Amino acid sequence: MYRIKKFFSTNLALIFSGACLLSFFAFIQSVIPAFCDPDSYYHAAVSNLIKNSGLRYPFPWTEFSVFKNFFSDKDFLFHLCSVPFFYLTDSLIIAGKYATIFYNVIFIAVYAFILRKHLPDFLAAIFLFLPVFSSTFIAYFFQFRSYTFSNILTLLAIYFMLNKRFAALFIVSLIYPLTHISFFMLFPFVIICETIRFCVDKDFSLRNIYTVLIGVMLGMFIHPNFPGNFLSFHLNGVLVPFYTLTKVNMSFGGEFNSPLLSFAFVNNFPVFFAINFVLWCSLLAVKKYSLSTFVWLAVSNIYLLLSFSSNRYWYPVNVFFFVFLACYVKDLTQGMGRKTVLAGTAVFIGLFVAANLIIFPKAVGWIQEYIIYSSSRNSDYENAAYWMKRNIPERETIYHSSWADSPFFMCYNPKNKYISVLDPIYMFYGYPKAFLIYQDLAAGRIERPYEPLREVFKVGYGYTRKTFPLYYQIIQDRKHFRIVWEDKTGIIFKLTQ
C-alpha cells in the first residue's frame, strides 16, 4: 500500500496528463461515427473473423490475390488481442474503437514510463503532451491499426537494448514478427545501439544482437501462417518500399507519398520546433551526452529520413524524437538546481505556446477536414456494403474500381469475394496481367469494359466511385450495364449481358 501511495504521489502530474490524453482520444472516438481510414475496416473484419472461426481461420474474401492460395496475417497478434472487444458489442465499429482505446492506454503507459526514466514528474507530464500537437500523430493514434502496437514494441525494444534487459528484449523480439511487418527494423536498431555504445562507453553487447536475432527468427517460425509469412514479409517489407521509392505506379495509398515541405512543417511542427530548440541549446552548452541520447537520436533520424519518402513515417518520428529530447534534457540539466530547471522549462513552454498560436490552428483545421471528409465518405461505403449484403448472392465476386474499396465491403458484406484485396501488391504479385487490366479498367483505357469484367474477372456485379473514368463509360452503356444502387460517391452496377 505504501508503494502505491508513493507511486501516485511522485507521479501525480504524469498520471493527470495521461488521463487527460486518454479522455481526449476517447472523446474523439465517441463523436466520429465511422473509422477514418480503410485499413481500420480490414482489421475489424479480420478480428471478427477470428472471433467467429478461431485461430485456424480462412481468408474467404479474395479472388485475384496471392491470398487466394495462401493467407498470412502480418498483424496476427494485433487481431488476436483485439478479439475480446468484439464480444462486447455487435457493432464492428464500436468494438474497433474500444480496442483502439485499449492500445492507446498501453502506449501512453509505456511512453510515460520511458519519459519518467529520464525526467522529473512535471517535465515528463509536459513531454507526454508534445506529440499531440502534431496532427499526423493524432490522425494515426485514433485509427484501429497495428501501427500504434508496433510503436509500443519499438519503444520497449530500444529501452531493453539500452539497459541490457535480455529476457525482456527476447520476448519483444519474439512477438514483434507476429504483430507488425516493421519487426525487421530491430536489426538495424540493435546494431546502431551497440555501435554507439562502443563509441560512447567502450562497451559492446553481442548478446543483445543474438537476443534480437534469435527472438525474431523464432517469432517468424512460430507464426501460425508459417511459411506464408515469409512471402508476406517479402511483399510488404521488400517490394512495397522498393516500388514506393522507385515511384512505380502501384496506386498505393496517400500515406506512401512524400509530403510537401509546407504540409510536413505545419502538421509536424512540434518536431521542427524541438529540433531548433536542441540546436540552440547545443550551441550554448557543452555537455557529455549519454548513450540513450545518441541512440534515440539515431532511431529518430532513421524515421525522419524515411518520412520524406512516405507520410506514414511521421507517426513514429513524433514518438521517438521526443524520447530523444527527454534524454537530451536530462543530460543538459544534469547538476542544475530545481529553480534553474523550472526557469528553463518555463521558457520552453512559453516559446512553444507562442509558436503554436500561429501554427497549431492550421493543423487542427486539417484534422477537422480529414475527420469530416473521411467519416462522410466511409459512411457512404458502409451503405453500399449493406446493400450488397442484402441484394447480391452469396460467394459472388464483386468488381470494385480501387483496392481501397475492399476493406469496407469485407467488413460489412463478408459473404462475397472481391477483386483486389488490401494493398495492390497482393494482386500485382499473384496476377500481374490481371492487375494491369484492372488498372486500365478503372482509368477508362479499355473501350469495351464489359468484356474483361465478364471474361477476365467473371463478375456479375461491381462498384465504382464516380471519380473514376469507368463510371462515365458505364452510364453511357445501358446495353451492358444497369445501375442498381447509387449515392453521391459511387454506384453499384449489374452486367446485363
N, C-alpha and C positions, 0 to 999 in steps of 0.2 A: 504493500500500500504506500509506503514511504517513497519508493522508487517511482511509482506512478505519479504521486503528487509532485515530486521533484521534476519529473519529465515535463509535466504540464506547466509548472511554474517557470521553468527555464526556457520553454519553447512557446510561450503564450502568443507572442506576435506572429510566429510562423504558423501556428495552428489556426489562428484567426484568419491569416491571409489565405491559407489553403481552403478553409471553409468558405470564404468569400469567392474564391475562384470556382470551387465546385458548384456553389449556388448559382453563379453567373452562367456557367455552361449548362447546368440543369435547366435553368430558365430558358436559355436559347433552344434547347431540345423541346421544351414544352410548347413553345409558340410556333415552331416550324411544323407544318402538317405533314411534310414528306421528308425523305432523305434528300440531300442537296447534290448528290453525285451518283452516277450509275453503279459504281463498284459496291456501294453500300447495299444496293438491292441484291447483287450477286451474293454477297456474304450472308445476307438474311436468308436467301433461298437455300444455300448450302447448309447453313446452321440448322435450319428447319428440316432439311433432308436427313441430316444425321439424327436429329431427334426422332424422326419417323421411321428411319430404316436401320439405325445402328451404325457401328463403325465400318462394316463392310458394305458401304453404300455405293450404288452405281452413279453414273452421271448420265441421266436419260434425255438431256436437252439438246444434244448436238448431232448434226448430220455431216457437215463439211468441216471437220476439225480433227486434229490428232487425238482429241478426247473421245472420238468415236471408237477408237481401238484401244486406247488406254486413258485412264484418268489419274492425274496426280494432283492432289490438293496441296499446293505450296503453302497454304495458310491453315493447315490441318489443326494445329494446336489452338490457334485463334478461334476457329469454328467450334472446336470441342469445348473450349472454356466458355463460349457464348451460349451453348445449348441450354443450360439451366434457365436462362431468361426467356426462352421460347416456351417454357412450361407455364409461365406466369400469365400469359395473355395469348389470345388467338390472333392478335394483330402483329404481323411480322415487323411493321414499322416501329411500334411501341416496344416490342421485345428488343429490337436492334438498338433503340435509344437507351433502354435500360443497360444493355451490355456496354454501350459506348461510355456511359457514366461510370460504370464499373472500371473500365480501363483508364478513364480519366482520374479516378481516385488512386489507382495504383501508380500512375505516372506522377501525380502530384506528390504522393508519399515518397517515392524513390528520388525524385528531383529535389524535394525538400531535405531528405536525408543526406544527399551528397552536398548540397549547399551548406547544411549545418556543420558538416565536417570541416569547412573552411572559414565560415563566417559566424559572428555572434548572432543571436536570435533576431534582433531588429534589422540587421543588414540582410540576413537570409530571407526574411519576410519581404523585403523590398525586391530582392533579386527574383523571388518566386513570381512576382508580377510582371517582370520585364518582357518575357515572350508574348504576353497577352497584348502588348501594344503593336504587335505585328499581325496584320490581317491574314497573312499567309498561315501563321500558326493557328489562329482562330478557325480558319476555314478547314484545316485538316483535323483539328482537335475534336470537332463535333461530328466528324464523319465516322460511320461504322466501318472502319477499315483496320487492317492489321499493322498499319504504319506506326501508330502510337505504341502498340505492343513491341514492335521492333526497336523503337527508341528506348523503351524501358530496358530491354535486354542489352542494348549497346551501352547505355549508361552504367548498368551493373557490371558488364563485362570489363569495361575500361577501369572502373573503380577497383574491381578484383585483381586485374592485371597490375595496377599501380601498387596495391598492397600485398601482392603475392598470396592471395587467398585462393589456393589451388583447388580445393574441393568445390568451393562456390563457383569458381571460374569454369570448372569442368561441367557442372550442372547447367550453367547458362549456355556453354558451347554445345552441350548435348541437345537442349531443347530448341535452340535457335533455328536449326535447319527444319524443324517441324512447324515453325511459326511464320517465317518470312524469308523471301528469296535473298535478302541482303545479308544473310549469315556469312557469306564469303568475305565480307569486309572485316571480319575478325582477324583474318590472316595478316593483311597489311597493318592493322591496328596493333597487333601484338609485336610485329617486327619493329614498327615505329617506336612503340613503348620501350622495348629493350635496347634499341639503338640509342635513344635519348637517355635512358638510364645509364648506359655505359659512358656516354659523353658527360653527363652531369655528376653521377655518383661513382663512376668507375666500377660499376657492377653490371652483371648481365645474367638474367634468369632464363636459362634454356628450358627450365621446367615449365615456365609459362607458355612457351611456344609449343612444347609437347602436349601440354594440357589442352590447349585450344585445338591443335591438330587432331588429337585422339577423340576429343569430345565431339567435334564437328563431323568427323568421318563416321563415328558410331551413330550419331544422330541421323546421318544420311542412310545408314544401313538398317536402322530400326524403323524408318518411316513406313507407315502402313501401305504406301503406294510404291515401295521399292520393287523393281529398279526404275519404274517410270519417273520417279522424282529426279533422276539424273538427267533425263531428257528435258524435264520441266526446267531444271536449272540451266541447261544449255540454251533453251529458248528464251527464258526471261533474264538470265544473268549474263549471257554472252551475246545472243543475236539482237535482242531489243536495244541494249546500249550501243551495239555496233551500228545498227540501222539508224538509230537516233543521231549519233554523232556524224555519220556519213550522209545524213539527210535523204535516205531512201524513202520514197513516198509509200509509207505503210499506213497512212491515215491514223496514226496514234492519237491519243487524247491530247488536249491542250497542255497538260502538265509536262509533257515531254518536249515542249518547245522552250527555247530560251526567251526570257522576258526582255522587254525594252528596259534600258537602264533606268529611265524615269519611273517605270512601273515598279521595278525591283527596289528603287530607293524609297518610294512612298510606302510600299507595302511591307518593307523590311527595315524601316527607318531605325528601330532600336539597335540593330546590328551595326549600321553605319555610324550611328551616334557613339556607340560604345567603342568602336574602332578608333575614332578620333580621340575619345577620352583616354584610351590606353596609350596612343602615340604621344599625346601631350604629356601625360604622366611619365612616360619613359624618358622624355627629354629633360624633365625636371628632377628626376630621381634616379640614382644609380643603385641598384639593388642586386642581390644574388637571388635569382628566382628558382623555385622548386621544380622537382621532376613533374609534379602534377600540372603545374602551369604550362610547361613546354608540351606535354603530351596532349592535354586538352586543346591547346592552340593548334597543334599539328592535325588533330582529328577535325577540328572546326575548319581549318584551311582546306582539307580534302573536300569536304562538303561544300565549302564556299566556292571552290573552283568548279565543282560539278554543277552547282546551281546556275552557272552562266550558260550551261548547255541544256538544262532541264529545270523547269519551275519546281518540281516536286522536292528538290534537294534543299530549298529554302526552309522547309519544315525542320529537318534536323539541325540546320545552321542556327535557327532560333532557339534551339535547345542547348547544343554543345558549346556554343560560343559563350553563353552566359555562365556555364560552369567554369570555362576557362577564365572569364572575367572575375568570378568569385575567388579562384585560386590566385589570380593576379593581385586582387585587392588584399588578400591575406598576406601575400609576400610584401606588398607595398606598405602595409600598415604595421608590419612586424616591429615591435618595440615602441610604437606610438602609444600615447596615452588615450584614454577613452574620449576626452574632450576634443583632441585633435581629430580622431576618427569621426566623431559626431559632426564636427565642423566640415570635414571633407565630404561626408555623406550629404549634409545639407546643401553644399554647393552642387554636388552631382544631381540631387533631386531637383533643385531649382532650375538648373540648366536643362535638364531632361523635360521637366514640365513645360518650361517656356518654349522649347523647341517643338514639343508635341502639340501645343496650342495651334500651331500652324500646319503641321504635317498630319497629325492623327485624324482630324475630321475627314480628310480625303480618304484615308484608309477605311474609316468607319463607313463612309459613303459607298465605297467599293463593296464592303461586306454586305451592306443592306441591299444593294443591287443584285449581288450574287445570290443571296438568300431568296429574295422576292422572285427573281427570274427563274432560278433553278427549281424552286418549290412549285411554281406555276407550271413549268414545263413538265416536271416529273409527275405532277398530278394528272396531266393530260395522258402521259404514258400509262399511268395506273388505270385510267378509264378505258383506254384502248385494250389493255390486257384483260380487264374484266369482261369486255365484250367478246374477246376471243375465247375466253373460258366458257362463256355461255353459249356461243354460237358455232364454234369451229370443232369438227370431230376430233376425238382424242387420237394422239400419236401422229396427227397430220403435221407435215413440215411446213413452216411458215417462212416466207421470204421477208427480209427487212433490209432497208437501204443502208444501214450503218451498224457496225459491230456493237456500238454503244447502246443500241436499242434493246439488245437481247437480255441484259440483266433485269430490266423492268418486267419483261414478259416472263422470264423464268421465275421471277418472284411471285407474280400474281396469276400466271397461267402456266403452271408446271406440267400440264398434261400434254403439251405439244413440243415439237422439236423446232430448232431454229438454225439458220444458215451459218452465221459467223458468231461464235460464242466467245465472249471475253476479248482479250487483245487480238488484233488481226494476225499476229504472228502464228497463232494456233491454226488458222485456216491456211495462211500462206505456206507454212512448212508442210502441212499434210496434203493440201490440194492446190498447188501453185497455179495451175491453169484455170481452175475454177475461181480462184481468188482474183485473177486478172479480169475474168469475165464479170465477176461480182462488182469490181470497181468500175468497170466500163458501163455496167447497167445503171448504177446509181448516178453516174455522171452524164447519162444520156447519150453515150457514144455508140450505142447499138440501135440500129434503125428499127428493128422489129423486136422489141424487148420480150414479147410473149414467147418467142422461140426458145431462148436459153432458160427462161423461167420454167417452161414445160419440159424441154429436152435435157437440160443440164441439171437443173436444181429440182425438177419434178415436183413442183409445188402447185397447189390449187388456190392458196390464199397468200396475201402479202401485205406488208405495211411499209409505207414510205413517208418521210417527212415532206412537207410542202416546199422546203428549201432545196430539194434535190431536183435536177432536171428530169429525172424519171417521172416525177409527179405530172409534169406537163405533157409528157408522152401518153400517160395513162388516161388523163381526162380528154385527150383528143382521139383516143382509140376505143370507142364504145363497142366496137365489134368483138374485141378480145378481152375487155376489162369491164367489170361492173363495180362501182364504189358501193360498199355495203355499210360503211361507217366513216364518219368524218367529224373532225373538230378543227379548231384554228391552227393546230400544229401539224396534223398529218391525216392520212386516210388509211383505211383497211380496204383492200380490193380483192375481188374474186376473178379468177380467169374463167371466162365463159366458153372458150374454145381451145 
